[in-house]
Amino acid sequence: MTADSNDQAPDQSTASLRKSVLELLHDELHVEVEGADTELFDSGLIDSLTFVDLLFQLEQRFGVAVQLDDIDPERFRTVAAIV
């Protein structure tokens, strides 16, 4: 998963991944996020405990391993940043 650092419209695979992450937030964490650019932490949707659960859910759903030493909070500010 990489951050989308430009302002161009996402391609179909990026849009699909964003939709999957939004669904994960809703279905598994019971967090209702308006869109891919919604601030997760600043808005209060995600706190530190929910963040740990989010990392676990991302690992489970997408088969990625997130090393705690490598976590950059900026990459998890929004769904768009996660994808």
Buried (B, 14 or more C-beta within 10 A) or exposed (E): EEBBEEEEEBEEEBEEBBEBBBEBBEEBBEBEBEEBEBEBBEEEBBEEEBBEEBBEBBEEBEEEEBEEEEEEEEBBBBBBBBB
